[in-house]
Amino acid sequence: MSAQSEENTNPVRKSSRLWLLAIIAVIAITAGVCLYFNVGLQNLAAQSENKNMKSITLPSFTVNLADAGGNRYLKTTITLEYSSVAVGKELEKTTYRVRDSILKVLRNTRAITLCSPQGTESLKQQLLTEINSTLTSGKVTGLYFEELLVQ
């Protein structure tokens, strides 16, 4: 018998390989279970958070953009998302203030800004900041463009 065949049949080597495989399997299973529960709990938290969310869709806006020629227009419909009942009541009572603050931001926007996803996302953040500065009972947590037309 050659030395190589003796190593393959050596029970001590087989036993240590089995232990090594068993340890690796236990680690992999444990990591999988932890990952499954971690992702599952995050999904449950997101679902319960989404259940509490309410929204209000504002009437459409049509504004002149801040371009040099003054012949560029923006038409948009915005939906605001919030979780507090108090914010919803305040939004209903002070829609005129919210619309005014949105108009200020939109009129200072240039058409080139809205040509990229980053520009649109930046506009969302500016709008959220401006809207939340007018609210006293809480904050709007999300802003969505239902319609966004630049002409």
Sequence and secondary structure as in RCSB ss.txt:
>XXXX:A:sequence
MSAQSEENTNPVRKSSRLWLLAIIAVIAITAGVCLYFNVGLQNLAAQSENKNMKSITLPSFTVNLADAGGNRYLK
TTITLEYSSVAVGKELEKTTYRVRDSILKVLRNTRAITLCSPQGTESLKQQLLTEINSTLTSGKVTGLYFEELLV
Q
>XXXX:A:secstr
  HHHHHHH HHHHHHHHHHHHHHHHHHHHHHHHHHHHHHHHHHHHHHHHHT EEEE   EEEE S TTS  EEE
EEEEEEE  HHHHHHHHHTHHHHHHHHHHHHHT  GGGGGSHHHHHHHHHHHHHHHHHH SS    EEEEEEEEE
 
